[in-house]
Amino acid sequence: MSWNGNDNKDPWGRNDTPPEIDEVIKKVRQRIESIFGGGSSGDSSDGGGFSLKSLPLILGVLVLLWVGAGIYQVEQAERSVVLRLGKFQEIKGPGLRWNPPIIDAWEIVDVVRVRPHRHDALMLTKDENIVDVTVSIQYQIADPQKYVLDIRDADASLVQATESALRHVVGGSIMDDTLTTGRELIAQEVKTRLQRYLNKYNTGLEVVIVNIEDSSPPNQVQEAFDDVIKAREDEVRARNEAETYANGLVPEARGQAQRMLQDAEAYKEQVISEAEGDATRFNLLLSEYQKAPDVTRNRLYLDSIQGVMSNSTKVMIDVEGGNNILYLPLDKIAESARGVENLNIPSSSGNASISDLTNQVIEEIRRRNRQEERR
């Protein structure tokens, strides 16, 4: 019951009863017939069907719809693979393109975009160790025709080929290479083998980059592996320290050896020169001795006494004809001793003995000492 008691009208006086379904269908039918120029079957004036005048218009509309359905845009990074009646026709580049619908079919493929793929798996190495390897791959479509026509699902084939190539390469490597220094080489080998598989399957894909993101032992043995890594690092550090010590010690030893060789050469030259000088001096003394034997003999004796006393600080002399021993502090009279060449010693005859000459030297030294004491 409505608000005002009228069951067919709302409060504003409008009829609220929905139309009958038959009436709606009838109105729709009449509108369609009016568009195509026809009337009801009982009205002979409407021609009983489509009007011939409206047929070209209808055909024109259908042709425009058919032509419009074949227009599409190919972007700069895309290629269009065109099939005509299910057979490959051509590959169209960027631009506004048209192909007849129904007759031709086309699929647009992006050949510039680099697609990522990440693969993670546990694998067995050559030395029978298990490692967890994560590899990332970047690839793009290099041949749109093969990508669309020669294989059902190129991306799924990439996943399977990646699994196969990675297991083959890791299975031929030892654990240390997989976890440490050999990762870059493994990535290059995986890229080469993966590309070979994709070419063999005619996927039309090209691998751009293969990178080993992570390689680690399973979590169950991670602690033991960390200990191994630490021990290896300690080994490398100890080796570097030893090499550093050797690099500092070896050049120093070589320098010392070279200096010793040079010192030996210098000593050799010195000894040879001194020996040659002594031989020359001896020859000169020999000639002088042959000329005056006594004088030369006394001179040699005095030179010897001078050399001995110059290098001695204390001398004990047994004085002839006495019981006492004479003590000479030569360190105090060294300066006087150096002047022994200027001693006022009377000339000795050829028959004078060495003892007399020695006594004369001692007396002269005593005299000079008394003079020093008076001063």
Secondary structure, DSSP 8 states (H G I E B T S, - for coil): --TTS-TTB-TTS-B-----HHHHHHHHHHHHHHHTT---TT-GGGTTS--GGGHHHHHHHHHHHHHHHTEEEE-TTEEEEEEETTEEEEEE-SEEEE--TTTEEEEEEESS--EEEEEEEEEE-TTS-EEEEEEEEEEEES-HHIIIII-S-HHHHHHHHHHHHHHHHHHTS-HHHHHTTTHHHHHHHHHHHHHHHHHHTT--EEEEEEEEEEEE--GGGHHHHHHHHHHHHHHHHHHHHHHHHHHHHHHHHHHHHHHHHHHHHHHHHHHHHHHHHHHHHHHHHHHHHHH-HHHHHHHHHHHHHHHHHHT-SEEEEE-TTSS-EEEEETTTSHHHHHTGGG-------TT--HHHHHHHHHHHHHHHHHHHHH-
